[in-house]
Amino acid sequence: MIDKSSSSLTEALSQIRDGSTIMIGGFGTAGQPAELIDGLIELGIKDLVIV
């Protein structure tokens, strides 16, 4: 499997396109990556599959 982890939010967001499948880790609201989710909304990325 290819490692596609990112070291910054900007780098992570630059790799996500419409229709991408992404995996978001966390436990409920305590561990969700709010900045990543906000960035996806701001960029208008659509048709995502979230695992």
KOLGU-4560 file (N, C-alpha, C; in nm, 3 decimals, padded with zeros to 5 digits):
<recs>
<n_xx: 00.084 n_yy: -00.118 n_zz: 00.000 ca_xx: 00.000 ca_yy: 00.000 ca_zz: 00.000 c_xx: 00.089 c_yy: 00.124 c_zz: 00.000 mol: A seq: 1 type: MET>
<n_xx: 00.048 n_yy: 00.224 n_zz: -00.072 ca_xx: 00.124 ca_yy: 00.348 ca_zz: -00.081 c_xx: 00.089 c_yy: 00.437 c_zz: 00.039 mol: A seq: 2 type: ILE>
<n_xx: 00.192 n_yy: 00.492 n_zz: 00.104 ca_xx: 00.171 ca_yy: 00.584 ca_zz: 00.216 c_xx: 00.139 c_yy: 00.722 c_zz: 00.160 mol: A seq: 3 type: ASP>
<n_xx: 00.018 n_yy: 00.769 n_zz: 00.184 ca_xx: -00.022 ca_yy: 00.901 ca_zz: 00.135 c_xx: -00.050 c_yy: 00.995 c_zz: 00.252 mol: A seq: 4 type: LYS>
<n_xx: 00.019 n_yy: 00.974 n_zz: 00.364 ca_xx: 00.001 ca_yy: 01.064 ca_zz: 00.477 c_xx: 00.065 c_yy: 01.199 c_zz: 00.446 mol: A seq: 5 type: SER>
<n_xx: 00.015 n_yy: 01.304 n_zz: 00.510 ca_xx: 00.063 ca_yy: 01.440 ca_zz: 00.485 c_xx: 00.112 c_yy: 01.501 c_zz: 00.616 mol: A seq: 6 type: SER>
<n_xx: 00.207 n_yy: 01.592 n_zz: 00.604 ca_xx: 00.261 ca_yy: 01.655 ca_zz: 00.724 c_xx: 00.195 c_yy: 01.790 c_zz: 00.754 mol: A seq: 7 type: SER>
<n_xx: 00.113 n_yy: 01.841 n_zz: 00.662 ca_xx: 00.045 ca_yy: 01.968 ca_zz: 00.689 c_xx: -00.096 c_yy: 01.965 c_zz: 00.630 mol: A seq: 8 type: SER>
<n_xx: -00.180 n_yy: 02.051 n_zz: 00.682 ca_xx: -00.317 ca_yy: 02.060 ca_zz: 00.632 c_xx: -00.319 c_yy: 02.103 c_zz: 00.486 mol: A seq: 9 type: LEU>
<n_xx: -00.238 n_yy: 02.201 n_zz: 00.450 ca_xx: -00.233 ca_yy: 02.250 ca_zz: 00.312 c_xx: -00.193 c_yy: 02.138 c_zz: 00.217 mol: A seq: 10 type: THR>
<n_xx: -00.094 n_yy: 02.059 n_zz: 00.256 ca_xx: -00.049 ca_yy: 01.947 ca_zz: 00.172 c_xx: -00.160 c_yy: 01.844 c_zz: 00.157 mol: A seq: 11 type: GLU>
<n_xx: -00.227 n_yy: 01.812 n_zz: 00.267 ca_xx: -00.335 ca_yy: 01.713 ca_zz: 00.262 c_xx: -00.448 c_yy: 01.760 c_zz: 00.170 mol: A seq: 12 type: ALA>
<n_xx: -00.490 n_yy: 01.884 n_zz: 00.186 ca_xx: -00.600 ca_yy: 01.936 ca_zz: 00.105 c_xx: -00.565 c_yy: 01.945 c_zz: -00.043 mol: A seq: 13 type: LEU>
<n_xx: -00.438 n_yy: 01.968 n_zz: -00.073 ca_xx: -00.397 ca_yy: 01.981 ca_zz: -00.214 c_xx: -00.407 c_yy: 01.849 c_zz: -00.290 mol: A seq: 14 type: SER>
<n_xx: -00.413 n_yy: 01.737 n_zz: -00.217 ca_xx: -00.417 ca_yy: 01.605 ca_zz: -00.280 c_xx: -00.560 c_yy: 01.553 c_zz: -00.299 mol: A seq: 15 type: GLN>
<n_xx: -00.659 n_yy: 01.623 n_zz: -00.245 ca_xx: -00.797 ca_yy: 01.575 ca_zz: -00.249 c_xx: -00.873 c_yy: 01.642 c_zz: -00.362 mol: A seq: 16 type: ILE>
<n_xx: -00.935 n_yy: 01.562 n_zz: -00.445 ca_xx: -01.012 ca_yy: 01.611 ca_zz: -00.560 c_xx: -01.157 c_yy: 01.565 c_zz: -00.548 mol: A seq: 17 type: ARG>
<n_xx: -01.245 n_yy: 01.623 n_zz: -00.627 ca_xx: -01.384 ca_yy: 01.576 ca_zz: -00.631 c_xx: -01.384 c_yy: 01.426 c_zz: -00.658 mol: A seq: 18 type: ASP>
<n_xx: -01.469 n_yy: 01.353 n_zz: -00.585 ca_xx: -01.482 ca_yy: 01.209 ca_zz: -00.605 c_xx: -01.378 c_yy: 01.125 c_zz: -00.533 mol: A seq: 19 type: GLY>
<n_xx: -01.290 n_yy: 01.187 n_zz: -00.456 ca_xx: -01.186 ca_yy: 01.112 ca_zz: -00.384 c_xx: -01.248 c_yy: 01.027 c_zz: -00.273 mol: A seq: 20 type: SER>
<n_xx: -01.177 n_yy: 00.923 n_zz: -00.235 ca_xx: -01.211 ca_yy: 00.844 ca_zz: -00.117 c_xx: -01.106 c_yy: 00.877 c_zz: -00.012 mol: A seq: 21 type: THR>
<n_xx: -01.150 n_yy: 00.923 n_zz: 00.105 ca_xx: -01.055 ca_yy: 00.957 ca_zz: 00.211 c_xx: -01.097 c_yy: 00.889 c_zz: 00.341 mol: A seq: 22 type: ILE>
<n_xx: -00.999 n_yy: 00.863 n_zz: 00.426 ca_xx: -01.025 ca_yy: 00.805 ca_zz: 00.557 c_xx: -00.993 c_yy: 00.910 c_zz: 00.662 mol: A seq: 23 type: MET>
<n_xx: -01.088 n_yy: 00.936 n_zz: 00.748 ca_xx: -01.070 ca_yy: 01.033 ca_zz: 00.855 c_xx: -01.080 c_yy: 00.960 c_zz: 00.987 mol: A seq: 24 type: ILE>
<n_xx: -00.976 n_yy: 00.972 n_zz: 01.070 ca_xx: -00.974 ca_yy: 00.907 ca_zz: 01.199 c_xx: -01.025 c_yy: 00.998 c_zz: 01.309 mol: A seq: 25 type: GLY>
<n_xx: -01.057 n_yy: 00.939 n_zz: 01.421 ca_xx: -01.103 ca_yy: 01.015 ca_zz: 01.536 c_xx: -01.209 c_yy: 00.937 c_zz: 01.611 mol: A seq: 26 type: GLY>
<n_xx: -01.241 n_yy: 00.984 n_zz: 01.729 ca_xx: -01.343 ca_yy: 00.919 ca_zz: 01.811 c_xx: -01.448 c_yy: 01.022 c_zz: 01.846 mol: A seq: 27 type: PHE>
<n_xx: -01.560 n_yy: 01.015 n_zz: 01.776 ca_xx: -01.667 ca_yy: 01.111 ca_zz: 01.802 c_xx: -01.620 c_yy: 01.253 c_zz: 01.777 mol: A seq: 28 type: GLY>
<n_xx: -01.675 n_yy: 01.346 n_zz: 01.851 ca_xx: -01.636 ca_yy: 01.485 ca_zz: 01.833 c_xx: -01.504 c_yy: 01.518 c_zz: 01.899 mol: A seq: 29 type: THR>
<n_xx: -01.455 n_yy: 01.432 n_zz: 01.988 ca_xx: -01.330 ca_yy: 01.459 ca_zz: 02.058 c_xx: -01.208 c_yy: 01.443 c_zz: 01.968 mol: A seq: 30 type: ALA>
<n_xx: -01.216 n_yy: 01.356 n_zz: 01.868 ca_xx: -01.099 ca_yy: 01.330 ca_zz: 01.786 c_xx: -01.115 c_yy: 01.366 c_zz: 01.640 mol: A seq: 31 type: GLY>
<n_xx: -01.225 n_yy: 01.429 n_zz: 01.604 ca_xx: -01.246 ca_yy: 01.460 ca_zz: 01.462 c_xx: -01.154 c_yy: 01.573 c_zz: 01.419 mol: A seq: 32 type: GLN>
<n_xx: -01.100 n_yy: 01.565 n_zz: 01.299 ca_xx: -01.010 ca_yy: 01.669 ca_zz: 01.247 c_xx: -01.091 c_yy: 01.788 c_zz: 01.192 mol: A seq: 33 type: PRO>
<n_xx: -01.134 n_yy: 01.875 n_zz: 01.281 ca_xx: -01.222 ca_yy: 01.986 ca_zz: 01.243 c_xx: -01.161 c_yy: 02.076 c_zz: 01.135 mol: A seq: 34 type: ALA>
<n_xx: -01.032 n_yy: 02.104 n_zz: 01.144 ca_xx: -00.968 ca_yy: 02.191 ca_zz: 01.045 c_xx: -00.970 c_yy: 02.127 c_zz: 00.906 mol: A seq: 35 type: GLU>
<n_xx: -00.951 n_yy: 01.996 n_zz: 00.899 ca_xx: -00.957 ca_yy: 01.926 ca_zz: 00.770 c_xx: -01.097 c_yy: 01.935 c_zz: 00.712 mol: A seq: 36 type: LEU>
<n_xx: -01.196 n_yy: 01.908 n_zz: 00.793 ca_xx: -01.335 ca_yy: 01.913 ca_zz: 00.747 c_xx: -01.371 c_yy: 02.054 c_zz: 00.701 mol: A seq: 37 type: ILE>
<n_xx: -01.331 n_yy: 02.155 n_zz: 00.779 ca_xx: -01.357 ca_yy: 02.294 ca_zz: 00.740 c_xx: -01.288 c_yy: 02.327 c_zz: 00.607 mol: A seq: 38 type: ASP>
<n_xx: -01.165 n_yy: 02.279 n_zz: 00.589 ca_xx: -01.092 ca_yy: 02.303 ca_zz: 00.465 c_xx: -01.160 c_yy: 02.241 c_zz: 00.345 mol: A seq: 39 type: GLY>
<n_xx: -01.214 n_yy: 02.121 n_zz: 00.362 ca_xx: -01.286 ca_yy: 02.055 ca_zz: 00.253 c_xx: -01.410 c_yy: 02.135 c_zz: 00.214 mol: A seq: 40 type: LEU>
<n_xx: -01.479 n_yy: 02.187 n_zz: 00.314 ca_xx: -01.599 ca_yy: 02.267 ca_zz: 00.287 c_xx: -01.561 c_yy: 02.397 c_zz: 00.216 mol: A seq: 41 type: ILE>
<n_xx: -01.458 n_yy: 02.464 n_zz: 00.265 ca_xx: -01.415 ca_yy: 02.592 ca_zz: 00.205 c_xx: -01.372 c_yy: 02.575 c_zz: 00.060 mol: A seq: 42 type: GLU>
<n_xx: -01.307 n_yy: 02.464 n_zz: 00.028 ca_xx: -01.261 ca_yy: 02.441 ca_zz: -00.108 c_xx: -01.373 c_yy: 02.396 c_zz: -00.202 mol: A seq: 43 type: LEU>
<n_xx: -01.487 n_yy: 02.357 n_zz: -00.144 ca_xx: -01.600 ca_yy: 02.314 ca_zz: -00.226 c_xx: -01.581 c_yy: 02.177 c_zz: -00.288 mol: A seq: 44 type: GLY>
<n_xx: -01.497 n_yy: 02.094 n_zz: -00.227 ca_xx: -01.474 ca_yy: 01.959 ca_zz: -00.279 c_xx: -01.603 c_yy: 01.879 c_zz: -00.259 mol: A seq: 45 type: ILE>
<n_xx: -01.643 n_yy: 01.806 n_zz: -00.363 ca_xx: -01.772 ca_yy: 01.736 ca_zz: -00.358 c_xx: -01.757 c_yy: 01.591 c_zz: -00.400 mol: A seq: 46 type: LYS>
<n_xx: -01.865 n_yy: 01.516 n_zz: -00.380 ca_xx: -01.873 ca_yy: 01.375 ca_zz: -00.418 c_xx: -01.766 c_yy: 01.290 c_zz: -00.350 mol: A seq: 47 type: ASP>
<n_xx: -01.737 n_yy: 01.320 n_zz: -00.224 ca_xx: -01.636 ca_yy: 01.244 ca_zz: -00.149 c_xx: -01.696 c_yy: 01.116 c_zz: -00.094 mol: A seq: 48 type: LEU>
<n_xx: -01.611 n_yy: 01.014 n_zz: -00.082 ca_xx: -01.645 ca_yy: 00.894 ca_zz: -00.008 c_xx: -01.559 c_yy: 00.900 c_zz: 00.117 mol: A seq: 49 type: VAL>
<n_xx: -01.623 n_yy: 00.909 n_zz: 00.234 ca_xx: -01.552 ca_yy: 00.922 ca_zz: 00.361 c_xx: -01.560 c_yy: 00.788 c_zz: 00.434 mol: A seq: 50 type: ILE>
<n_xx: -01.444 n_yy: 00.736 n_zz: 00.470 ca_xx: -01.437 ca_yy: 00.608 ca_zz: 00.541 c_xx: -01.399 c_yy: 00.638 c_zz: 00.684 mol: A seq: 51 type: VAL>
</recs>
